[in-house]
Amino acid sequence: MEECVGVSCPIENTALKTHNFIVEIKKGIHRNFMDLAVCLKMMKSKEYYIELGYATFEEYCSLPEVDLTVNRCNKLIRIYDRWVEDYGYKVSELEGIDTEKLDIAQSQMTKENCEEWLEKARVLSRADLRAETPGCKHYYRTMKCPYCGKTFSLEGKK
């Protein structure tokens, strides 16, 4: 067993074990993002930031120790609201799923198809998930090369 330089977690010196370790760390990061979303929602909705001496939620978010954009905070809150509060999922059911993928999926889901979109968020890459959304499908008949100026037909390719 080797030690990762700079971290205390030992990992095996094999490709598969190293890959599995990376996947588990990533799941933990996204699990923590959902916990962060719950806390941010409380901070914003209950206006706890005022009690801490800050005039606005934006001011609170810009603290060096928080250092999150208001957009990122609102996105995490929106993901939590939609999946947990609107559709009744438990945070534990969303654990380990990339929050960006949850955001893409929630923009398309309804009560009738939420299970389908949750599964897509769980198994597809961000790019593949975006490709499943109507607003991200681009179809071009021809494309002109910016270097040589030649025009290529893209008929039949999607």
Secondary structure as GFF3:
##gff-version 3
##sequence-region A 1 158
A	DSSP	beta_strand	2	3	.	.	.	ID=ss1
A	DSSP	beta_strand	10	11	.	.	.	ID=ss2
A	DSSP	alpha_helix	15	45	.	.	.	ID=ss3
A	DSSP	alpha_helix	48	51	.	.	.	ID=ss4
A	DSSP	alpha_helix	57	61	.	.	.	ID=ss5
A	DSSP	alpha_helix	70	80	.	.	.	ID=ss6
A	DSSP	pi_helix	81	86	.	.	.	ID=ss7
A	DSSP	alpha_helix	91	94	.	.	.	ID=ss8
A	DSSP	alpha_helix	99	106	.	.	.	ID=ss9
A	DSSP	alpha_helix	114	123	.	.	.	ID=ss10
A	DSSP	alpha_helix	126	131	.	.	.	ID=ss11
A	DSSP	three_ten_helix	134	136	.	.	.	ID=ss12
A	DSSP	beta_strand	142	144	.	.	.	ID=ss13
A	DSSP	beta_strand	151	153	.	.	.	ID=ss14
###
